[in-house]
């Protein structure tokens, strides 16, 4: 099996009345993480597209296959009613078995509000999410549609390009259908 990278998007929203910073942690909840996951990274996702903003600049990197996981000491400050978006990226081991699963726990804790619960990560649990990855062997296709211009006048030609990549473990086939509808006036 080839190593596969998976991105799990997350958003922290500051529901307080003042700016606050937060600490983050990603760790495995299941022991299968040690036989399934190779690496774990956290990236900023400022545009909120579910993809890392910069693949060469993780804000944390390591392995989340153990209970210690990886941590980010501080993100922010995040203004009141604003958010911080990030992606947890995991890469599977090349030896991961079919149907193997790993569940990763993501903790976010306020650095400024000590009135939160005294149990859990860092003594101040603000938010907890879990992400579950199941290894499926076979063909996996990424399809990206792009165009050469975003605005066109009447009579202009717009070129669309489809980039199709098999990131899976075996050869396969796929069918892409793109229906362009006309707007009625």
Protein Blocks (a to p, Z undefined) as FASTA:
>chain_A
ZZdddddddddddfbfbdcddddddddfbfklmmmbmbdcddddfkonopafblklcfbd
cdfkbfnlpadfbgcjddehiacdddddddddfkbcehiacddddddddfklmkbcfehe
hhiafbdcdddddddeddddddddddfbfbdcehiacddddddddfbfbdcddddddddd
dddZZ
